[in-house]
Amino acid sequence: MISDGGDNASRTGYAQLREHLRRSRATVYTVGIHDLAQRERSPAFLERLASDSGGLSFFPAVLAQLDDTARRIATDMRRRYVLGFRAPAVQERQERKLRVRISAPGSGGWKVRTRRGYVALPERPSPSKSP
């Protein structure tokens, strides 16, 4: 997402946006482009949006740095791993925290970046099949 982070016409608040983001499981990378004198800007919003989704934020000082920013995002996307697990079933919607740690030998320099949690939803019954 390339933006100044300023909110000048939205109809959705951050809580709603965050809920949509959690449900989509999308990773958001934000690129903040703005003039320092610009009033409608919010780098903190862009950082929070990326962090909540497990992505990264970039704030290139000059437009010439956009190529490098795009390469860094592409590299990060290629180096990602997907971990899966099956959590116990829930009866109603629950927010759950998530923390991933590395405990392999020689992993001292590795960094783990992930979402801080997820929303567990009740399983829907399978549709019955008609003969």
Secondary structure, 3 states (H helix, E strand, C coil): CEECECCCCCCCCHHHHHHHHHHHCCCCCEEECCCCCCCCECHHHHHHHHHHHCCCEECCCCHHHHHHHHHHHHHHHHCCCCCCCCCCCCCCCEEEECCCCCCCCCCCCCCCCCCCEEEECCCCCCCCCCC
